[in-house]
């Protein structure tokens, strides 16, 4: 059922982000599940098709993040089914209930790579085939060996297809040895031979000794005097018997290129014998590193991490009560690592009385807290350092990326961290990390798993004690993010540009962090705005608020950046209905800008003079708008008049035009119809023309309210319609909502109650999503006044009134409360 799918998606999102899907997201998800088109959803929900597409795009992006795979409108069902499997839900019944097709449970093909390029395509199709036939894991008979049914089935299929020499590759602790031992033990063979490589290359047993021991002890024959003769004898016996060979922990015998180190080059000769096409030998090799010896017909099987159900089974066996959300977060952080699962289960049981929640509360920010886990990660990092210093350096630097809001980074972001290395070496260095399972890559995007990133950061911090590695890596990453984004066309562009802020904060460079927020670029609305302003116009109000408040106290008050940050923060508080703080911010912005102006020569032609004066008039305009929302009409008129006096006839004339529009509205509310009419008529053509691009749509709808107050309903309707069209083109939800409030008032006056109700409901839905409390209160008030004329809806009208009053009270806006009560009392009693 679609409702079940919506709840599953909501649970996944809440597990990773701590936030639930909003009503519109849930509606879109529900309708998409039933095959509805975006246009149909828009018509049903009362939004434009463009807005539905935008919200859906962000939701697919969010679901991609929480499920770990690409989610689109067309892949939604299959992605959620795989999530069901990961969460341990029986898909045999659940998949039918959720409307899945039989083929929706196919997993992505595991990354198998053969050293023979001509067979790559065949191997990929074989792995896809063997993988797609597997069902969800079942409860194993051995509770310490969980979650490997699919891997066993895939290995079995590969062997059936003629691939008898397989290297199981993966990072430390993934369970390669356990899988290989279990798989070999289940084979019907005459003899099993095992070879465990020493961890220290100096202690590796020479291959000649290994083969001689096998011949004497396992086959009962004497080796030859020459190694070639010895290998021939081994080959003959392997052709006569069914033998399984397990070579464990191969990587100490490999060099930086993935080939055998000089003292042990002859191991390649042994592997060629074991891979003899005329023999019956099954050879399984485990290694953290890829084997890149030419001429050996070997298949690489990249072992995935354990799925969440396997972790749940294991923890349950250890007596740790299930806590789905917490366990899912732990599983994601450690990439399903089997050794991490064992260590964590023991720590939870021993130190936290079996409480997953208490353990994760204590250690979620310290993924390498348990010593065993730290040693596990560090052992691989130290080997990388000794074997490939250039790759180790890049690995540590890659830890500076957050992999959160932007979960993967492009090639340019990897390459920028290798500026001190010849470009010809870059690809080889990245390949070295990928071959050691330390760097993930898919479709040109790179990332580190959280626990691996924690190890990289720890190494970078340690390496930076006597160098500038930490700071230089963060600076390089920050510059890369800023340089990549030249124009803000999408929300992804804006989020990526903001990443530079976090790098500067990490090194305590708050001035540079401020300049990231204030870096102006062209945006999708043909505006040249600071990043912070563009971000909150795109709906990211809280992230920008958090970013500015974290650094603003570190910016010197004599710096103009402090004024602009205060100006943007004021608007953010305004949107959130925190008007007292908004007023304080704008007063602070004016004070700082005026202080800076006093140190400048009074030359209006300089850019700095223009910039500082712009900050003053913009903050004054904002103060007028804030007082207007508080219904402090006299104060609002004073600020608008100040802007007009300062900006008229100067390079800041656009601010004078905006203030004139606002002052006309105030006068219309005050009952000064003649003055309001004069001002409105003097500015209408200019405002209407500027509003076509969406840049001034906010002031177009303000002018619409002015003409509505003046009784010119046709002109008001035209302005509201123009504002809505511009807002829809630019996805300005708040502007569209305010225009809908105006249309609600207008239709109410015309007696079109049904139209007014629809307008008010549309405005409330939009503003509820944006979180604009002042405007939301006005929408609830207008809805209450509209419903009040309907006898059957008085109870709902009163409910809407109380919502408006509560919002005004929370701001607080006592003048608005008084106005609302007065408007309610003046409503005629319906018959």
C-alpha positions in Angstrom: 0.0 0.0 0.0 1.2 3.5 -0.8 0.6 4.6 2.8 3.1 1.9 4.0 5.7 3.2 1.5 5.3 6.7 2.7 5.8 5.7 6.3 8.9 3.7 5.4 10.3 6.6 3.5 9.6 8.9 6.5 11.3 6.5 8.8 14.4 6.3 6.6 14.6 10.1 6.4 14.1 10.6 10.2 16.7 8.0 11.0 19.4 9.8 9.0 18.3 13.5 9.4 16.3 13.6 12.5 13.4 15.3 10.6 10.2 13.9 9.2 8.8 14.4 5.7 6.5 17.4 5.5 2.9 17.2 4.3 3.6 18.2 0.7 6.5 15.7 0.4 4.2 12.9 1.7 1.5 13.9 -0.7 3.9 13.8 -3.7 5.3 10.5 -2.6 1.8 9.0 -2.2 0.6 10.2 -5.6 3.8 9.2 -7.4 3.4 5.7 -5.9 0.0 5.6 -7.6 1.6 6.6 -10.9 0.3 10.2 -11.0 2.1 12.8 -13.1 3.5 16.0 -11.6 0.9 18.1 -13.4 -1.9 16.0 -11.9 -0.4 16.2 -8.4 -0.1 20.0 -8.8 -3.7 20.4 -9.8 -4.8 18.2 -6.8 -2.6 19.9 -4.2 -3.1 23.4 -5.4 0.4 24.2 -6.5 2.1 24.8 -9.8 3.7 22.0 -11.7 7.1 23.7 -11.4 6.9 23.9 -7.7 5.9 20.2 -7.4 8.8 19.3 -9.6 11.2 21.3 -7.4 9.9 19.7 -4.2 10.0 16.2 -5.7 13.6 16.8 -7.0 14.8 17.7 -3.5 12.9 14.7 -2.0 14.5 12.2 -4.5 17.8 13.7 -3.6 17.0 13.3 0.1 15.9 9.7 -0.4 19.0 9.0 -2.4 21.0 10.1 0.5 19.2 8.0 3.2 18.9 4.9 1.1 22.5 5.0 -0.3 21.4 4.7 -3.9 20.0 6.8 -6.7 16.3 7.4 -6.2 14.1 8.9 -8.9 10.4 8.9 -9.8 10.9 5.7 -11.8 13.2 3.9 -9.3 11.2 4.7 -6.2 9.6 1.3 -5.7 12.7 -0.8 -6.2 14.8 1.5 -4.0 12.3 1.2 -1.1 12.1 -2.5 -1.5 15.8 -2.8 -1.1 15.5 -0.6 2.0 12.9 -3.1 3.3 15.5 -5.9 2.9 18.1 -3.8 4.7 15.8 -3.2 7.6 15.0 -6.9 8.0 11.4 -6.8 6.8 10.0 -9.9 5.2 9.6 -8.8 1.6 7.7 -11.9 0.6 4.5 -10.3 2.0 5.6 -6.7 2.4 6.6 -6.4 -1.2 3.2 -7.5 -2.4 1.5 -5.1 0.1 3.6 -2.3 -1.2 2.8 -3.0 -4.8 6.3 -4.2 -5.9 6.8 -6.1 -9.1 8.7 -9.4 -8.8 11.8 -7.9 -10.5 12.0 -4.9 -8.2 14.2 -6.7 -5.6 17.2 -6.9 -7.9 20.3 -5.5 -6.4 22.9 -3.6 -8.3 25.6 -5.8 -9.8 28.6 -6.3 -7.6 31.8 -4.7 -9.0 33.6 -7.8 -10.4 36.7 -7.1 -12.4 38.8 -9.5 -14.4 42.4 -9.0 -15.2 41.5 -10.0 -18.8 39.9 -6.9 -20.4 38.2 -8.9 -23.1 36.1 -10.8 -20.5 35.0 -7.7 -18.4 31.6 -7.4 -20.1 30.8 -11.1 -19.7 31.8 -11.1 -16.0 29.7 -8.1 -15.2 26.6 -9.7 -16.8 27.4 -12.9 -14.9 27.5 -11.2 -11.6 24.4 -9.3 -12.3 22.7 -12.6 -13.2 23.9 -14.4 -10.1 23.1 -11.5 -7.8 19.6 -10.8 -9.1 18.4 -14.3 -8.3 18.9 -14.1 -4.6 16.2 -13.5 -2.0 16.4 -11.8 1.4 18.8 -13.3 3.9 17.4 -16.0 6.2 18.3 -16.7 9.8 21.6 -18.8 9.7 22.2 -21.9 11.7 25.4 -20.3 12.9 24.5 -16.9 14.5 28.1 -15.8 14.3 28.1 -16.1 10.5 25.3 -13.9 9.2 24.2 -12.1 6.1 26.4 -13.8 3.4 23.8 -15.8 1.6 24.0 -13.6 -1.5 27.8 -13.6 -1.5 27.8 -17.4 -1.3 25.3 -17.7 -4.1 27.3 -15.3 -6.3 30.6 -17.2 -5.7 28.8 -20.5 -6.5 27.4 -19.0 -9.7 30.8 -17.8 -10.8 32.4 -21.2 -10.2 29.6 -22.8 -12.2 30.4 -20.4 -15.0 34.1 -21.5 -15.0 35.8 -18.9 -12.8 37.8 -21.0 -10.4 40.4 -18.5 -9.1 38.6 -15.7 -7.2 40.1 -13.0 -5.1 37.7 -11.7 -2.4 38.6 -8.1 -1.9 37.5 -5.6 0.8 38.7 -3.4 3.6 39.9 -4.7 6.9 37.3 -6.4 9.1 34.7 -6.9 6.3 34.6 -10.6 6.8 36.6 -11.8 3.8 38.4 -14.6 5.7 35.3 -15.8 7.5 33.4 -16.0 4.2 36.2 -17.8 2.4 36.7 -20.3 5.2 32.9 -21.0 5.4 32.6 -21.3 1.6 35.6 -23.7 1.3 34.3 -25.9 4.1 31.0 -26.3 2.3 32.7 -27.6 -0.9 32.8 -31.2 -2.0 36.5 -31.6 -2.5 39.1 -34.3 -1.9 41.6 -31.9 -0.2 41.8 -28.4 1.2 45.1 -26.5 1.3 45.4 -23.3 3.3 48.1 -20.6 3.3 48.0 -17.7 5.7 50.3 -14.9 4.7 52.3 -13.3 7.5 51.3 -9.7 8.3 54.9 -8.5 8.1 56.4 -8.9 4.6 59.7 -9.9 6.2 58.0 -13.0 7.7 56.3 -14.3 4.6 57.1 -17.9 3.9 58.9 -18.4 0.6 56.6 -20.0 -2.0 59.2 -22.8 -2.5 58.7 -23.9 1.1 54.9 -23.7 0.8 54.7 -26.0 -2.3 57.3 -28.4 -0.9 55.2 -28.7 2.3 52.0 -29.3 0.4 53.6 -32.1 -1.7 55.1 -33.9 1.2 52.3 -33.5 3.8 49.2 -33.5 1.6 50.1 -35.4 -1.5 52.8 -37.8 -0.1 55.4 -37.1 -2.8 58.8 -35.5 -2.8 59.4 -32.1 -4.4 61.8 -31.7 -7.3 65.3 -30.2 -7.0 64.2 -27.3 -9.1 61.2 -25.1 -8.4 59.9 -25.6 -11.9 59.9 -29.4 -11.5 58.2 -29.0 -8.1 55.4 -27.0 -9.7 54.9 -29.5 -12.4 54.4 -32.3 -9.8 51.9 -30.1 -8.0 50.1 -29.4 -11.3 49.8 -33.2 -12.1 48.2 -33.9 -8.7 45.8 -31.0 -9.0 44.6 -32.4 -12.3 43.9 -35.7 -10.6 42.0 -34.5 -7.5 39.4 -32.0 -6.6 41.3 -29.5 -4.4 40.3 -26.3 -2.7 43.0 -23.7 -1.9 42.6 -20.8 0.5 45.2 -18.1 0.4 44.4 -15.6 3.2 45.6 -12.1 3.7 47.6 -11.7 0.5 48.2 -7.9 0.6 51.5 -8.1 2.6 53.0 -9.8 -0.4 51.9 -7.1 -2.8 53.7 -3.9 -3.7 52.2 -0.5 -4.4 51.3 -1.6 -8.0 49.4 -4.6 -6.7 52.1 -7.0 -7.9 54.2 -9.4 -5.8 57.1 -7.8 -4.0 60.6 -8.7 -5.3 61.5 -11.4 -2.7 58.3 -13.3 -3.5 57.8 -12.8 -7.2 57.5 -16.6 -7.6 54.1 -16.6 -6.0 52.8 -15.5 -9.4 54.0 -18.9 -10.8 52.1 -20.7 -8.1 48.9 -18.9 -8.9 49.3 -19.8 -12.6 49.5 -23.4 -11.7 46.5 -23.2 -9.4 44.5 -21.5 -12.2 45.4 -24.2 -14.7 42.3 -24.6 -16.9 42.8 -28.4 -17.1 42.7 -28.8 -13.3 39.8 -29.1 -10.8 41.2 -26.6 -8.3 39.1 -24.0 -6.6 41.3 -21.1 -5.4 40.0 -18.5 -3.1 42.2 -15.5 -2.1 41.4 -12.8 0.4 43.1 -9.4 0.2 42.5 -5.8 1.1 44.4 -4.9 -2.1 43.7 -5.7 -5.7 46.0 -8.2 -7.3 47.3 -6.7 -10.6 49.7 -9.5 -11.9 49.4 -9.8 -15.7 48.7 -13.2 -17.2 46.9 -14.7 -14.2 43.2 -15.4 -15.0 41.8 -14.2 -11.7 38.4 -12.7 -11.0 38.0 -10.0 -8.3 34.9 -10.1 -6.1 34.4 -6.9 -4.2 32.8 -8.0 -0.9 30.0 -5.6 0.2 29.4 -4.8 3.9 26.8 -6.7 5.8 23.3 -5.6 5.3 21.3 -4.2 8.2 19.3 -7.4 8.8 22.5 -9.3 9.4 23.5 -6.8 12.1 20.1 -7.1 13.7 20.4 -10.9 13.8 23.8 -10.7 15.3 23.0 -8.2 17.9 19.9 -10.1 18.9 22.0 -13.3 19.3 24.3 -11.3 21.6 21.3 -10.3 23.7 21.2 -6.7 22.7 17.6 -5.5 22.3 16.6 -4.2 18.9 16.5 -0.4 18.5 15.9 -0.1 14.8 16.7 3.6 14.2 19.9 3.6 16.3 21.1 0.3 14.8 20.5 1.6 11.3 22.6 4.7 12.1 25.4 2.6 13.5 25.3 0.3 10.5 25.5 3.2 8.1 28.4 4.8 9.9 30.5 1.6 9.9 29.5 0.5 6.4 28.2 -2.8 7.6 31.7 -3.9 8.6 31.6 -7.3 10.3 34.4 -6.7 12.7 32.9 -3.4 13.8 29.6 -5.3 14.3 31.4 -7.7 16.7 33.3 -5.0 18.6 30.3 -2.8 18.9 28.0 -5.6 20.1 30.6 -6.5 22.8 31.0 -2.8 23.9 27.2 -2.2 24.1 26.8 -5.3 26.1 29.7 -4.9 28.5 29.7 -1.1 29.1 26.2 0.1 28.4 24.1 -2.8 29.7 22.9 -3.7 26.3 21.5 -0.3 25.4 22.2 0.7 21.9 20.7 4.2 22.4 23.1 4.9 25.4 26.1 3.6 23.5 25.3 5.7 20.4 24.6 8.8 22.4 28.1 8.5 23.9 30.0 7.5 20.7 28.2 8.8 17.7 30.7 11.6 17.4 33.7 9.4 18.0 33.5 6.5 15.6 37.0 5.3 16.5 36.3 5.3 20.2 36.6 1.6 20.8 40.3 0.7 20.7 39.8 -2.4 18.6 38.1 -0.3 15.9 40.7 2.3 16.0 43.4 -0.4 15.6 41.5 -2.0 12.7 41.3 1.3 10.7 44.8 2.5 11.6 46.4 -0.8 10.5 45.3 -0.3 7.0 46.2 3.4 7.0 49.7 2.8 8.4 50.2 0.2 5.7 49.2 2.7 3.0 51.6 5.3 4.6 54.5 2.9 4.3 53.6 1.5 0.9 52.4 4.6 -1.0 53.1 8.0 0.8 51.5 10.0 -2.0 48.2 8.0 -1.7 48.4 8.3 2.1 48.7 12.0 1.9 45.7 12.3 -0.4 43.7 9.9 1.7 44.3 12.1 4.8 43.4 15.2 3.0 40.2 13.7 1.6 39.0 13.5 5.3 38.4 17.3 5.3 35.3 16.9 3.1 32.1 16.5 5.1 30.2 14.1 2.8 26.9 15.3 4.4 24.9 17.9 2.6 27.0 17.1 -0.4 27.5 13.3 0.1 30.0 12.8 -2.7 32.7 15.0 -4.3 33.6 15.3 -8.0 37.0 14.6 -9.6 38.0 18.3 -9.4 37.5 18.2 -5.6 39.8 15.2 -5.4 42.4 16.7 -7.8 42.6 20.0 -6.0 44.1 18.3 -2.9 47.1 17.1 -5.1 48.4 20.4 -6.2 51.8 19.5 -4.8 52.0 16.3 -6.9 52.6 16.1 -10.7 49.3 15.9 -12.6 50.5 12.8 -14.4 50.4 11.0 -11.0 46.9 11.9 -10.0 45.0 9.1 -11.5 47.5 6.5 -10.3 47.2 7.8 -6.7 43.4 7.7 -6.7 43.5 4.2 -8.2 45.9 3.1 -5.4 43.2 4.2 -2.8 40.4 2.5 -4.7 42.4 -0.7 -5.0 42.8 -0.7 -1.2 39.1 -0.2 -0.6 39.8 3.1 1.1 38.1 5.4 -1.5 34.7 4.7 -2.9 33.7 5.9 -6.4 30.6 5.7 -8.5 29.9 7.5 -11.8 32.7 10.0 -11.3 31.8 10.9 -7.7 34.1 10.0 -4.8 33.5 9.6 -1.0 34.9 8.1 2.2 32.7 6.1 4.5 32.2 7.8 7.9 34.5 5.5 9.9 37.3 5.6 7.3 36.9 9.4 7.2 37.3 9.6 10.9 40.6 7.7 10.5 41.7 10.0 7.7 41.0 13.1 9.8 42.8 11.7 12.8 45.9 11.1 10.7 45.7 14.6 9.1 45.5 16.2 12.5 48.4 14.2 13.7 50.5 15.0 10.6 49.6 18.7 11.0 51.2 19.1 14.4 54.5 20.2 12.8 53.1 21.4 9.4 50.2 23.2 7.8 48.6 20.1 6.3 45.3 20.6 8.1 44.9 24.2 7.1 46.2 23.9 3.6 43.9 21.0 2.8 40.8 22.9 4.1 41.8 26.0 2.2 42.3 24.0 -1.0 38.9 22.3 -0.6 37.2 25.6 0.2 38.7 27.3 -2.9 37.6 24.4 -5.1 34.0 24.6 -3.9 33.9 28.4 -4.5 35.6 28.3 -7.9 33.4 25.5 -9.2 30.1 27.4 -8.7 30.1 30.5 -10.8 26.3 30.9 -11.0 23.5 29.7 -8.7 21.0 27.9 -11.0 19.8 25.1 -8.7 19.7 24.3 -5.0 22.5 21.9 -5.5 24.7 24.7 -6.8 23.9 26.8 -3.7 24.6 23.9 -1.2 27.9 23.1 -2.9 29.0 26.7 -2.7 28.2 26.8 1.0 30.5 23.9 1.6 33.5 26.3 1.5 32.1 28.0 4.6 32.5 24.8 6.7 36.2 24.4 5.7 37.0 27.9 6.8 35.2 27.4 10.1 37.2 24.2 10.6 40.5 26.2 10.5 39.1 29.1 12.5 39.2 31.6 9.6 35.9 33.3 10.3 36.6 36.2 8.0 36.9 33.9 5.0 33.8 32.0 6.2 31.9 35.2 6.2 33.0 36.0 2.7 31.7 32.7 1.5 28.2 33.7 2.7 28.6 37.2 1.2 30.1 36.0 -2.1 27.7 37.4 -4.7 26.8 35.5 -7.8 24.1 35.7 -10.5 21.2 33.4 -9.6 18.3 31.8 -11.4 16.1 35.0 -10.9 18.6 37.2 -12.7 19.7 38.7 -9.4 23.3 39.3 -8.3 23.0 38.4 -4.6 25.2 37.1 -1.8 25.1 33.4 -1.4 23.3 33.7 2.0 20.5 35.7 0.5 20.1 33.3 -2.4 20.0 30.3 -0.1 17.2 31.6 2.1 15.2 32.6 -1.0 15.5 28.9 -2.0 14.1 27.9 1.4 17.2 27.1 3.4 16.4 29.5 6.2 17.7 27.6 9.2 21.0 26.5 7.7 21.9 30.0 6.8 20.8 31.3 10.2 23.0 28.7 11.9 25.9 29.6 9.7 25.8 33.3 10.3 25.1 33.1 14.1 28.1 30.7 14.4 30.6 33.3 13.1 29.1 36.8 13.4 30.6 37.4 16.9 34.1 36.6 15.5 33.8 39.4 12.8 35.2 42.8 14.0 32.5 45.4 14.3 34.5 47.9 12.2 34.4 45.5 9.3 31.7 46.1 6.7 31.2 42.3 6.4 29.7 42.4 9.9 27.1 44.9 8.7 26.1 42.8 5.7 25.9 39.6 7.8 23.7 41.5 10.3 21.5 42.7 7.4 21.0 39.1 6.1 20.5 37.7 9.6 17.8 40.3 10.2 15.8 39.1 7.1 16.2 35.5 8.3 14.8 36.4 11.7 12.0 38.3 10.0 11.0 35.2 7.9 11.0 33.1 11.1 8.8 35.6 12.9 11.5 36.6 15.4 11.0 40.3 14.8 12.6 41.7 17.9 15.8 40.0 16.9 15.3 41.1 13.3 15.0 44.8 14.4 18.1 44.6 16.5 20.1 43.1 13.6 19.2 45.8 11.2 19.9 48.6 13.7 23.3 46.9 14.3 23.9 46.7 10.5 23.2 50.5 10.1 25.4 51.4 13.0 28.4 49.4 11.6 27.9 50.7 8.1 27.6 54.3 9.3 30.8 53.9 11.4 32.6 52.7 8.3 31.3 55.5 6.2 32.7 58.1 8.6 36.2 56.8 7.8 35.6 57.1 4.1 36.0 60.2 1.9 32.5 61.4 1.0 32.8 60.4 -2.7 29.7 58.8 -4.0 31.6 57.5 -7.1 33.6 55.0 -5.2 32.4 51.4 -5.0 33.0 51.2 -1.2 30.9 54.4 -0.6 28.1 53.0 -2.8 28.3 49.6 -0.9 28.2 51.1 2.6 25.4 53.5 1.7 23.5 50.6 0.2 23.8 48.6 3.4 22.3 51.6 5.3 19.3 52.2 3.0 18.6 48.5 2.7 18.6 48.0 6.4 16.3 51.1 6.8 13.9 49.6 4.2 14.0 46.3 6.1 13.2 48.1 9.4 10.2 49.7 7.7 8.9 46.3 6.5 9.4 44.8 9.9 7.4 47.6 11.6 4.7 47.1 8.9 4.4 43.5 9.9 4.2 44.5 13.5 1.5 47.0 12.5 3.5 49.9 13.9 2.4 52.0 10.9 3.9 55.3 12.1 7.4 53.8 12.6 7.1 52.0 9.3 6.3 55.3 7.5 9.2 57.1 9.2 11.7 54.5 7.9 10.3 54.4 4.4 10.5 58.2 4.2 14.1 58.1 5.4 15.0 55.8 2.6 13.3 58.0 0.0 15.1 61.1 1.3 18.5 59.3 1.2 18.2 57.4 -2.1 16.2 59.6 -4.4 18.3 60.9 -7.3 21.3 58.8 -6.4 22.7 55.5 -7.5 20.5 54.0 -4.9 17.3 55.1 -6.6 15.9 51.5 -6.8 15.7 51.6 -3.0 13.8 54.8 -3.1 11.3 53.2 -5.5 10.8 50.2 -3.2 10.3 52.5 -0.2 7.8 54.6 -2.2 5.8 51.5 -2.9 5.8 50.5 0.8 4.9 54.0 2.0 1.9 54.0 -0.4 0.7 50.8 1.3 1.2 52.3 4.8 -0.8 55.4 3.9 -3.6 53.3 2.4 -3.8 51.4 5.8 -3.8 54.7 7.6 -6.8 56.0 5.6 -4.8 58.7 3.7 -6.3 57.7 0.4 -5.2 60.7 -1.6 -1.5 60.4 -0.6 -1.6 56.7 -1.1 -3.2 57.1 -4.6 -0.7 59.7 -5.7 2.3 57.6 -4.6 0.9 54.4 -6.0 0.1 56.0 -9.4 3.6 57.5 -9.6 5.4 54.2 -9.1 3.1 51.6 -10.6 4.5 51.4 -14.1 8.1 51.2 -12.9 7.3 48.6 -10.3 5.2 46.5 -12.6 8.0 46.5 -15.3 10.7 45.5 -12.8 8.5 42.8 -11.4 8.2 40.9 -14.7 11.6 39.2 -14.1 10.7 38.2 -10.6 13.3 40.5 -9.1 10.7 42.9 -7.7 7.6 40.6 -7.5 7.5 41.2 -3.7 6.8 44.9 -4.3 4.3 44.2 -7.1 2.1 42.3 -4.6 2.5 45.1 -2.0 1.2 47.5 -4.6 -1.7 45.1 -5.2 -2.6 45.4 -1.5 -2.5 49.2 -1.8 -4.9 49.3 -4.7 -7.1 46.8 -3.0 -7.3 49.1 0.0 -8.1 52.0 -2.3 -11.0 50.0 -3.8 -9.5 49.5 -7.3 -10.2 45.8 -7.4 -9.4 45.3 -11.1 -5.9 46.9 -10.9 -5.3 45.0 -7.6 -6.2 41.7 -9.2 -3.9 42.4 -12.2 -1.0 43.1 -9.9 -1.6 40.0 -7.7 -1.8 37.9 -10.9 1.5 39.4 -12.2 3.2 38.7 -8.8 2.0 35.1 -8.8 3.2 34.5 -12.3 6.6 36.0 -11.5 6.8 34.1 -8.2 6.0 30.8 -9.9 8.6 31.3 -12.5 11.2 32.0 -9.8 9.7 29.6 -7.2 9.2 32.5 -4.7 6.7 30.6 -2.4 6.4 33.4 0.1 5.6 36.1 -2.5 3.0 33.8 -4.2 1.4 33.2 -0.8 1.1 36.9 0.0 -0.5 37.5 -3.4 -2.9 34.7 -2.7 -3.8 36.4 0.6 -4.6 39.5 -1.4 -6.7 37.6 -3.8 -8.5 36.1 -0.9 -9.4 39.5 0.4 -10.4 40.6 -3.1 -12.6 37.7 -3.7 -14.2 38.0 -0.3 -15.1 41.6 -1.1 -16.6 40.5 -4.4 -18.7 37.9 -2.7 -16.8 34.9 -4.2 -16.5 33.0 -0.9 -15.4 29.8 -2.6 -12.6 31.5 -4.4 -11.5 33.3 -1.3 -11.4 30.0 0.7 -9.3 28.4 -2.0 -6.9 31.4 -2.0 -6.5 31.3 1.7 -5.9 27.6 1.9 -3.3 27.9 -0.9 -1.5 30.6 1.0 -1.5 28.7 4.3 -0.1 25.6 2.7 2.7 27.6 1.1 3.6 29.6 4.2 3.4 26.6 6.4 6.1 25.0 4.2 8.3 28.2 4.2 7.8 28.9 8.0 7.1 32.6 7.5 5.2 33.2 10.7 4.1 36.8 10.2 2.6 36.1 6.8 1.1 32.8 8.0 -0.7 34.6 10.8 -2.1 37.1 8.2 -3.3 34.1 6.1 -5.0 32.5 9.0 -6.7 35.8 9.9 -8.0 36.3 6.4 -9.2 32.7 6.3 -11.0 33.3 9.6 -12.7 36.4 8.3 -13.7 34.6 5.1 -15.2 31.7 6.9 -17.0 33.9 9.4 -19.7 34.8 6.9 -20.6 31.1 6.5 -23.0 30.0 9.2 -21.9 26.4 9.0 -18.3 27.2 9.4 -18.2 29.5 12.4 -16.3 26.9 14.5 -13.6 26.6 11.9 -13.5 30.4 11.6 -12.8 30.7 15.3 -10.2 28.0 15.1 -8.4 29.9 12.3 -8.7 33.2 14.3 -7.0 31.5 17.3 -4.2 30.2 15.1 -3.6 33.8 13.9 -3.7 35.2 17.4 -1.3 32.6 18.7 1.2 33.2 15.9 1.0 37.0 16.5 1.4 36.4 20.2 4.6 34.3 19.6 6.2 37.0 17.5 5.1 39.1 19.6 3.0 41.6 17.7 0.5 43.2 20.1 -0.7 45.8 17.5 -1.5 42.9 15.1 -3.4 41.1 17.8 -5.5 44.2 18.4 -6.1 44.7 14.7 -7.2 41.0 14.3 -9.6 41.2 17.2 -11.1 44.5 15.8 -11.5 43.0 12.3 -13.2 39.9 13.9 -15.6 42.0 15.9 -16.5 44.1 12.8 -17.6 41.0 10.8 -21.3 40.9 10.3 -23.1 38.0 12.0 -24.2 35.5 9.4 -27.9 34.6 9.1 
